[in-house]
Amino acid sequence: MGFLQAFEIDYKNMPTQVAEHRLPSGRVFYINFAEQKVKPLVITIAEDDEGVKFWTSVPEGRQQEAEEVGKLVATYIRSKR
């Protein structure tokens, strides 16, 4: 349990800080929109009733941002494998 890594992605042409953390229930990503006037966002991967995985915000309510940022996070992580 704890901090795993920090990295930066480009979200809407702005540098955006991401910190990955491990919790007992899985990984979460803390998104800090440093130069944007947007509250930080916490995202994780969830699974629907049919087993399809998707990005979601914690707490729920910022689904569109979670999906947009989640795709960028996934792309970054895949590029480092």
C-alpha positions as CSV (number, residue, x, y, z in Angstrom):
1,M,0.0,0.0,0.0
2,G,1.3,3.5,-0.8
3,F,2.9,5.6,-3.5
4,L,4.2,3.9,-6.6
5,Q,5.2,6.5,-9.1
6,A,4.7,10.1,-10.4
7,F,4.8,11.2,-14.0
8,E,3.4,13.9,-16.3
9,I,0.9,13.7,-19.1
10,D,-0.3,16.3,-21.6
11,Y,-4.0,17.0,-21.0
12,K,-5.7,19.6,-23.2
13,N,-2.2,21.0,-24.2
14,M,-1.3,21.5,-20.5
15,P,1.2,19.6,-18.4
16,T,-0.7,17.5,-15.9
17,Q,0.9,15.8,-12.9
18,V,-0.1,12.2,-12.1
19,A,0.7,10.2,-8.9
20,E,0.0,6.5,-8.8
21,H,-0.9,5.0,-5.5
22,R,-1.6,1.4,-4.5
23,L,-4.6,0.7,-2.1
24,P,-5.9,-2.6,-0.8
25,S,-8.6,-2.4,-3.4
26,G,-6.3,-1.6,-6.3
27,R,-4.5,1.3,-7.9
28,V,-5.7,4.9,-8.0
29,F,-4.3,7.9,-9.8
30,Y,-4.2,11.4,-8.3
31,I,-4.4,13.9,-11.2
32,N,-3.2,17.5,-10.5
33,F,-4.2,19.9,-13.2
34,A,-1.3,22.2,-12.2
35,E,-1.8,25.2,-14.4
36,Q,-5.5,24.8,-15.0
37,K,-8.2,26.1,-12.6
38,V,-9.7,22.6,-12.1
39,K,-9.9,20.7,-8.9
40,P,-7.6,17.6,-8.6
41,L,-9.1,14.4,-9.7
42,V,-8.8,10.8,-8.4
43,I,-9.4,8.0,-10.9
44,T,-9.3,4.2,-10.9
45,I,-10.3,1.3,-13.1
46,A,-13.7,-0.2,-12.4
47,E,-15.6,-3.1,-13.9
48,D,-19.2,-3.1,-14.9
49,D,-21.7,-6.0,-14.5
50,E,-20.6,-7.6,-17.7
51,G,-16.9,-7.5,-16.7
52,V,-16.0,-4.6,-19.0
53,K,-13.3,-2.3,-17.4
54,F,-13.6,1.5,-17.5
55,W,-12.0,4.5,-15.9
56,T,-14.1,6.3,-13.3
57,S,-13.6,9.1,-10.8
58,V,-13.5,8.7,-7.0
59,P,-15.9,9.9,-5.8
60,E,-18.1,9.5,-8.9
61,G,-19.3,12.5,-10.8
62,R,-16.5,13.5,-13.1
63,Q,-16.9,10.6,-15.5
64,Q,-16.0,12.4,-18.7
65,E,-12.7,13.7,-17.3
66,A,-11.9,10.3,-15.8
67,E,-12.3,8.7,-19.2
68,E,-10.2,11.3,-21.0
69,V,-7.4,11.4,-18.5
70,G,-7.6,7.6,-17.9
71,K,-6.8,7.0,-21.6
72,L,-3.7,9.2,-21.4
73,V,-2.6,7.5,-18.2
74,A,-3.0,4.1,-19.8
75,T,-1.1,5.2,-22.9
76,Y,1.8,6.5,-20.7
77,I,2.0,3.3,-18.7
78,R,1.9,1.0,-21.8
79,S,4.7,3.1,-23.3
80,K,6.9,2.4,-20.3
81,R,6.6,-1.4,-20.4
